[in-house]
């Protein structure tokens, strides 16, 4: 029997009783202020980007998500409907909801290298005295600056794909 894990590595309840389950298990964080259905959507998209969910993988059954999260079934259905609208998943009557697209932007070896690099960066940031909020603030700031620089360089493109004034 394979053991299905959530994004954080926990064993899903369905796997614990021996029936097929989704590769992820949802978690909720009421402190974020993000609506519950959007937290579910974001977790699916996050898992897809990291390669944890691939086309053909099944999302947690509505009844399993409702039981583990103690939420209304309509909340899960709303999240799954949004994933369908985005073209990321599709429902199969009597079977469940399945991933139909991919958001992964890097291959598994690339992701592994990036994770190692990120872990080294986190260690350095921790040693420098940054707490989690400080790390998030620094990363977010640099990501925003990176996007702004990249956006400006994209704006300088001229006909023929050449860039104007870019070193």
LODRENKOL-672727 format. One record per residue (C-alpha): z, x, y; chain; residue in one letter. Coordinates in nm, 2 decimals, m for minus. Layout:
# residues N
+--------+--------+--------+---+---+
:     zz :     xx :     yy : c : r :
+--------+--------+--------+---+---+
:      Z :      X :      Y : A : A :
...
+--------+--------+--------+---+---+
END
This chain:
# residues 167
+--------+--------+--------+---+---+
:     zz :     xx :     yy : c : r :
+--------+--------+--------+---+---+
:   0.00 :   0.00 :   0.00 : A : X :
:  m0.08 :   0.13 :   0.35 : A : X :
:   0.17 :   0.10 :   0.62 : A : X :
:   0.04 :  m0.04 :   0.94 : A : X :
:   0.20 :   0.10 :   1.26 : A : X :
:   0.22 :  m0.03 :   1.61 : A : X :
:   0.12 :   0.19 :   1.91 : A : X :
:   0.47 :   0.33 :   1.92 : A : X :
:   0.48 :   0.39 :   1.54 : A : X :
:   0.69 :   0.09 :   1.42 : A : X :
:   0.61 :  m0.08 :   1.10 : A : X :
:   0.46 :  m0.43 :   1.14 : A : X :
:   0.65 :  m0.72 :   0.98 : A : X :
:   0.34 :  m0.82 :   0.78 : A : X :
:   0.31 :  m0.47 :   0.63 : A : X :
:   0.68 :  m0.48 :   0.53 : A : X :
:   0.62 :  m0.78 :   0.31 : A : X :
:   0.30 :  m0.64 :   0.16 : A : X :
:   0.03 :  m0.86 :   0.31 : A : X :
:  m0.26 :  m0.72 :   0.52 : A : X :
:  m0.18 :  m0.68 :   0.88 : A : X :
:  m0.31 :  m0.55 :   1.21 : A : X :
:  m0.30 :  m0.18 :   1.29 : A : X :
:  m0.08 :  m0.27 :   1.59 : A : X :
:   0.23 :  m0.47 :   1.67 : A : X :
:   0.28 :  m0.62 :   2.01 : A : X :
:   0.58 :  m0.52 :   2.24 : A : X :
:   0.68 :  m0.70 :   2.56 : A : X :
:   0.84 :  m0.55 :   2.86 : A : X :
:   0.98 :  m0.83 :   3.09 : A : X :
:   1.07 :  m0.57 :   3.35 : A : X :
:   0.70 :  m0.50 :   3.44 : A : X :
:   0.64 :  m0.84 :   3.60 : A : X :
:   0.31 :  m0.85 :   3.42 : A : X :
:   0.24 :  m1.19 :   3.26 : A : X :
:   0.30 :  m1.19 :   2.89 : A : X :
:  m0.06 :  m1.28 :   2.79 : A : X :
:  m0.19 :  m0.99 :   3.01 : A : X :
:   0.06 :  m0.75 :   2.84 : A : X :
:  m0.10 :  m0.84 :   2.51 : A : X :
:  m0.45 :  m0.79 :   2.64 : A : X :
:  m0.36 :  m0.46 :   2.80 : A : X :
:  m0.20 :  m0.34 :   2.47 : A : X :
:  m0.52 :  m0.43 :   2.28 : A : X :
:  m0.74 :  m0.25 :   2.53 : A : X :
:  m0.50 :   0.05 :   2.53 : A : X :
:  m0.51 :   0.07 :   2.15 : A : X :
:  m0.89 :   0.04 :   2.16 : A : X :
:  m0.93 :   0.32 :   2.41 : A : X :
:  m0.71 :   0.55 :   2.20 : A : X :
:  m0.90 :   0.47 :   1.88 : A : X :
:  m0.61 :   0.28 :   1.71 : A : X :
:  m0.82 :  m0.04 :   1.70 : A : X :
:  m1.19 :  m0.03 :   1.60 : A : X :
:  m1.45 :  m0.30 :   1.54 : A : X :
:  m1.36 :  m0.50 :   1.24 : A : X :
:  m0.98 :  m0.45 :   1.28 : A : X :
:  m0.78 :  m0.76 :   1.28 : A : X :
:  m0.54 :  m0.84 :   1.56 : A : X :
:  m0.19 :  m0.97 :   1.46 : A : X :
:  m0.21 :  m1.33 :   1.35 : A : X :
:  m0.09 :  m1.58 :   1.61 : A : X :
:   0.20 :  m1.69 :   1.40 : A : X :
:   0.31 :  m1.33 :   1.33 : A : X :
:   0.30 :  m1.24 :   1.70 : A : X :
:   0.49 :  m1.56 :   1.79 : A : X :
:   0.76 :  m1.49 :   1.53 : A : X :
:   0.80 :  m1.12 :   1.63 : A : X :
:   0.80 :  m1.18 :   2.01 : A : X :
:   0.96 :  m1.53 :   2.03 : A : X :
:   0.69 :  m1.66 :   2.26 : A : X :
:   0.47 :  m1.97 :   2.28 : A : X :
:   0.16 :  m1.97 :   2.06 : A : X :
:  m0.05 :  m2.07 :   2.36 : A : X :
:   0.04 :  m1.74 :   2.52 : A : X :
:  m0.11 :  m1.55 :   2.23 : A : X :
:  m0.41 :  m1.78 :   2.22 : A : X :
:  m0.46 :  m1.72 :   2.59 : A : X :
:  m0.46 :  m1.35 :   2.54 : A : X :
:  m0.70 :  m1.37 :   2.25 : A : X :
:  m0.93 :  m1.60 :   2.45 : A : X :
:  m0.94 :  m1.35 :   2.73 : A : X :
:  m1.03 :  m1.07 :   2.48 : A : X :
:  m1.31 :  m1.30 :   2.36 : A : X :
:  m1.44 :  m1.36 :   2.71 : A : X :
:  m1.44 :  m0.99 :   2.77 : A : X :
:  m1.65 :  m0.95 :   2.45 : A : X :
:  m1.39 :  m0.73 :   2.28 : A : X :
:  m1.28 :  m0.97 :   2.00 : A : X :
:  m1.39 :  m1.28 :   1.82 : A : X :
:  m1.19 :  m1.55 :   1.64 : A : X :
:  m1.28 :  m1.65 :   1.29 : A : X :
:  m1.14 :  m1.99 :   1.19 : A : X :
:  m0.89 :  m1.97 :   0.92 : A : X :
:  m0.90 :  m1.59 :   0.91 : A : X :
:  m0.78 :  m1.46 :   1.25 : A : X :
:  m0.91 :  m1.26 :   1.55 : A : X :
:  m1.10 :  m0.94 :   1.50 : A : X :
:  m1.21 :  m0.66 :   1.73 : A : X :
:  m1.59 :  m0.66 :   1.79 : A : X :
:  m1.64 :  m0.39 :   2.04 : A : X :
:  m1.51 :  m0.04 :   2.12 : A : X :
:  m1.36 :   0.10 :   2.44 : A : X :
:  m1.30 :   0.45 :   2.30 : A : X :
:  m1.45 :   0.70 :   2.54 : A : X :
:  m1.38 :   1.02 :   2.34 : A : X :
:  m1.40 :   1.13 :   1.98 : A : X :
:  m1.09 :   1.18 :   1.77 : A : X :
:  m1.10 :   1.56 :   1.80 : A : X :
:  m1.13 :   1.53 :   2.18 : A : X :
:  m0.84 :   1.28 :   2.19 : A : X :
:  m0.63 :   1.52 :   1.98 : A : X :
:  m0.70 :   1.81 :   2.22 : A : X :
:  m0.63 :   1.59 :   2.52 : A : X :
:  m0.30 :   1.48 :   2.37 : A : X :
:  m0.19 :   1.84 :   2.30 : A : X :
:  m0.28 :   1.93 :   2.66 : A : X :
:  m0.10 :   1.63 :   2.79 : A : X :
:   0.21 :   1.71 :   2.58 : A : X :
:   0.21 :   2.06 :   2.72 : A : X :
:   0.18 :   1.92 :   3.08 : A : X :
:   0.47 :   1.68 :   3.01 : A : X :
:   0.68 :   1.97 :   2.89 : A : X :
:   0.61 :   2.17 :   3.20 : A : X :
:   0.68 :   1.87 :   3.42 : A : X :
:   1.01 :   1.81 :   3.24 : A : X :
:   1.11 :   2.18 :   3.28 : A : X :
:   1.03 :   2.15 :   3.65 : A : X :
:   1.28 :   1.87 :   3.67 : A : X :
:   1.06 :   1.57 :   3.70 : A : X :
:   1.19 :   1.25 :   3.54 : A : X :
:   0.95 :   0.98 :   3.40 : A : X :
:   0.90 :   0.81 :   3.73 : A : X :
:   0.82 :   1.14 :   3.89 : A : X :
:   0.57 :   1.23 :   3.62 : A : X :
:   0.40 :   0.89 :   3.66 : A : X :
:   0.39 :   0.92 :   4.04 : A : X :
:   0.24 :   1.27 :   4.02 : A : X :
:  m0.02 :   1.17 :   3.76 : A : X :
:  m0.11 :   0.85 :   3.94 : A : X :
:  m0.15 :   1.03 :   4.27 : A : X :
:  m0.37 :   1.30 :   4.11 : A : X :
:  m0.58 :   1.04 :   3.93 : A : X :
:  m0.64 :   0.85 :   4.25 : A : X :
:  m0.74 :   1.17 :   4.43 : A : X :
:  m0.97 :   1.26 :   4.14 : A : X :
:  m1.14 :   0.92 :   4.15 : A : X :
:  m1.18 :   0.95 :   4.53 : A : X :
:  m1.34 :   1.30 :   4.50 : A : X :
:  m1.56 :   1.18 :   4.22 : A : X :
:  m1.66 :   0.87 :   4.42 : A : X :
:  m1.75 :   1.08 :   4.72 : A : X :
:  m1.97 :   1.32 :   4.51 : A : X :
:  m2.14 :   1.02 :   4.35 : A : X :
:  m2.22 :   0.88 :   4.70 : A : X :
:  m2.40 :   1.20 :   4.79 : A : X :
:  m2.66 :   1.16 :   4.52 : A : X :
:  m3.02 :   1.13 :   4.65 : A : X :
:  m3.34 :   1.03 :   4.49 : A : X :
:  m3.43 :   1.24 :   4.18 : A : X :
:  m3.07 :   1.27 :   4.07 : A : X :
:  m3.00 :   1.57 :   4.29 : A : X :
:  m2.69 :   1.60 :   4.50 : A : X :
:  m2.68 :   1.67 :   4.86 : A : X :
:  m2.41 :   1.90 :   5.00 : A : X :
:  m2.22 :   1.95 :   4.68 : A : X :
:  m2.13 :   2.30 :   4.57 : A : X :
+--------+--------+--------+---+---+
END
